Amino acid sequence: MDVVEVDHPLAKARLTTMRDARTDSAAFRAALQELTVILIYEALRDAPVRVDRIHTPVARTDGYWLANPPLLVPVLRAGLGMADQAQKLIPDAQMGFVGMSRDEETLLPTPYMESLPDNLSGRPVFVLDPMLATGGSMKHTIDLLVTRGATDVTAVCVLAAPEGIQALADSGLPVRLVTASIDERLNDSGFIVPGLGDAGDRQYGAV
Ligand code: PRP
């Protein structure tokens, strides 16, 4: 499985803000939005472009457009904080939604909502979720996409645990990962270490 770990001072600075336990919800959301721009930028680095001639005020030249904008799929709740910025960067992108919550005891994902196009064949898909911990939520989400014909999925995650990366790789699902950091490990409660805590709670407050 292809894994891209973004190595850039601006990404590290936003991630530091998110990791810092003193960061309040508003600042956390702002840092997540800014980091999302960097992650999406990296995720699209090799995306195919359509080329056509345009006129500048001075001359004719080549113009470039994304040939096949990805479907964006934020995983609720935490992925919602990445959705707006991703769509601002890719205004032509459509958006689907998956709602998933992880049982705090078993760490298994419980799906509670899905709103996805029926046919995803030939469409790249970007799944947006700040955290890849055990990988259960991401695997379940990608299963839903593959069932609809997706063969080109990118998981866009702020943090990834080695355990989650291994689980995705072992699954054989058609996915690559773009992340700002591969952290050390999961702790006994299934939290990423050093991590940033619970990305949903930190954005929206514990519910
Ligand atoms: C978190 C996170 C991922 C998932 C990662 O969501 O946003 O979706 O857990 O864990 P996994 O890789 O072990 O499946 P959570 O279930 O806390 O829901 P929330 O987004 O509503 O806070």
Residues whose N, C-alpha, C, O or C-beta is under 5 A from the ligand:
A	BS01	PRP	V75 L76 R77 A78 M100 S101 R102 L107 D129 M131 L132 A133 T134 G135 G136 S137 M138 G200 D201
